Amino acid sequence: MDEPERLRFILLAIGAVVIVLIYLWGMRSRIRQRLERRRSRDEPVLGDDEGLPSPPPASADRPTEPTLGGDVSLTEAQSVAVDLSSAAPEVSPSETLERPELEPSPAADEPPPPASPALEPIEPIEPIEPIEPIEPIEDPVSTVASEGERSAQMTLLLTITAPQDEPFSGIDIFEAARDLGLKLNKNGTLDYVTDSGTGQTPVFGIAHLREPGIFSLDDVDDLQTPGLLVFMQLPGPLEEVAAADKMLDLVARLAERLRGTICDERRKPLPSRGLEGLRNRVMEFAWQRSQSPADGMAD
């Protein structure tokens, strides 16, 4: 026998020995597991095994039960499941865990709240002297008019909204109104007036957006409002386009003075092109009035 064949024979013998050892070790482990399962099955579980029926002895005529994975039979698996279920402790539904009540900490231990700083009094301003009583502007909605009269009227509405959580104060509004030449009407609105043959006539008016919406010298110090409403009814004492230009100019100056935002009647911000569109509507309204036969006869 030459050297290569001898080496091959030695390797085959070593492989066979290793396989036999692995097989014997597996058989030893399976036998130990079966002995442990039988021992645990024979031990009493919570004193309740006396009433359980003993399994029938194996018979040669009895067919062999199928096994799980080749190691454990179905009978052994069922017996283990019964043992586990009987070993689980039962909990009475009446047993509940009581949550300990926490004792409130004594109020004496709580630090006193910090004292709010004293507010400095607001210096009073000189009240705006009301002008002579003038006739208030009629509400176009509540005025009963014919269809022709309604078509010959136009109402402009704009709002000036305050920044969020920073309402306009009555003092700031009255100071700005005084500087811009507005007058306090007897009906509680701040009006821009013009001189006419019968005295001072309002061109447009301003109210605020908190009920009841009118101004009063008695509550100017306490007034806080989310915005202002500027309204004008056409035709009025001035030519339509001139009146609209005066209203838009004063609205822009008032919004800048109060740091507010110019919006439409629904309080939506109105860009520059929106103001131009409003002026174009007034120009169209003036042109339609000029073409009206009734206006031509009146002129």
Secondary structure by P-SEA (a helix, b strand, c coil): ccaaaaaaaaaaaaaaaaaaaaaaaaaaaaaaaaaaaaaaaacccccccccccccccccccccccccccccccaaaaaaaaaaaaaabbbbbccbbbbccccccccccccccccccccccccccccccccccccccccccccccccaaaaaabbbbbbbbbccccccccaaaaaaaaaaaccccccccccccccccccccccccccccccccccccccccccccccbbbbbbbccccccaaaaaaaaaaaaaaaaaaacccccccccccccaaaaaaaaaaaaaaaaaaaacaaaaaac
